[in-house]
Amino acid sequence: MPRALQYLSVSYRVLLWLYPADLRDAYGQDMANVFDQQLWTAWVNRGTRGVAVAGCRAINELFTIAIPRRLMSDRAIAAALSLIITSGVLALLVGIMMWPRYRFR
């Protein structure tokens, strides 16, 4: 395997960290092996252009599978709800504090 494909393979294995742990533990090794096969097939059949397409597909998976699944975790949802509620309470308090100033002008 050419050195460039080895670098891409190692990079993909590092990017598997973005997938949720349960998915990564169950399928991470298989996903890495399939990506290696896709890279090699793309290299043999289409050269650099084929490798670029395979890389783009892998990046697309990050945005359509890995990151959305990670954001759907209970911790991410709790943090987002906490931020929204805290911001709302802060905005309400600021509005209440500012209200008398504008009412008497």
C-alpha positions in Angstrom: 0.0 0.0 0.0 1.5 3.4 -0.9 2.5 5.6 2.0 -0.2 8.2 1.2 -2.9 5.5 1.6 -1.3 4.4 4.8 -1.6 8.0 6.1 -5.2 8.2 5.1 -5.9 4.9 6.8 -4.3 6.1 10.1 -6.2 9.4 9.8 -9.5 7.5 9.4 -8.7 5.4 12.5 -8.1 8.6 14.5 -11.3 10.1 13.2 -13.2 7.1 14.4 -12.9 8.7 17.8 -15.7 11.1 16.7 -18.2 8.2 16.6 -20.0 7.4 19.8 -18.2 4.8 21.9 -20.9 2.1 21.6 -20.8 2.3 17.8 -17.0 2.6 17.7 -16.6 -0.4 20.0 -19.0 -2.6 18.0 -18.0 -1.7 14.5 -14.8 0.4 14.6 -12.4 -2.3 13.4 -14.7 -3.4 10.7 -15.2 0.2 9.5 -11.5 0.8 9.4 -11.0 -2.4 7.4 -13.7 -1.5 4.9 -12.2 1.9 4.5 -8.8 0.4 3.8 -10.4 -1.8 1.1 -12.2 1.1 -0.4 -9.0 3.1 -0.5 -7.1 0.3 -2.2 -9.9 -0.4 -4.7 -10.2 3.3 -5.5 -6.4 3.6 -6.0 -6.2 0.6 -8.3 -9.3 1.5 -10.4 -9.2 5.3 -10.5 -6.0 6.5 -9.0 -5.8 9.8 -7.0 -9.3 10.9 -8.1 -10.8 7.7 -6.7 -9.0 8.0 -3.4 -10.3 11.6 -3.2 -13.9 10.4 -3.7 -13.4 7.7 -1.0 -12.0 10.3 1.4 -15.0 12.6 0.7 -17.4 9.8 1.5 -15.7 9.1 4.8 -15.8 12.8 5.7 -19.5 12.9 4.7 -20.1 10.0 7.1 -18.7 12.1 9.9 -21.2 14.8 9.3 -24.2 12.5 8.7 -23.6 9.7 11.2 -20.8 10.4 13.8 -21.4 13.9 14.9 -25.3 13.7 14.9 -25.1 10.5 16.9 -22.7 12.0 19.4 -25.0 15.1 19.7 -27.9 12.9 20.5 -26.3 11.6 23.7 -28.0 12.3 27.0 -25.1 14.5 28.2 -25.2 16.7 25.1 -28.9 17.1 25.3 -28.7 18.0 29.0 -26.0 20.5 28.4 -28.0 22.1 25.6 -31.1 22.3 27.7 -29.2 23.8 30.6 -27.7 26.5 28.3 -31.1 27.4 26.9 -32.8 27.5 30.3 -30.0 29.5 31.9 -30.0 32.0 29.0 -33.7 32.4 29.2 -33.6 33.0 33.0 -30.8 35.5 32.5 -32.7 37.3 29.7 -35.8 37.5 31.9 -33.8 38.9 34.9 -32.2 41.5 32.7 -35.6 42.4 31.2 -37.1 42.8 34.7 -34.2 45.0 35.8 -34.4 47.2 32.8 -38.2 47.5 32.7 -38.7 50.3 35.2 -36.2 52.5 33.4 -38.2 52.4 30.2 -41.6 52.6 31.8 -41.1 56.0 33.4 -39.5 57.8 30.6 
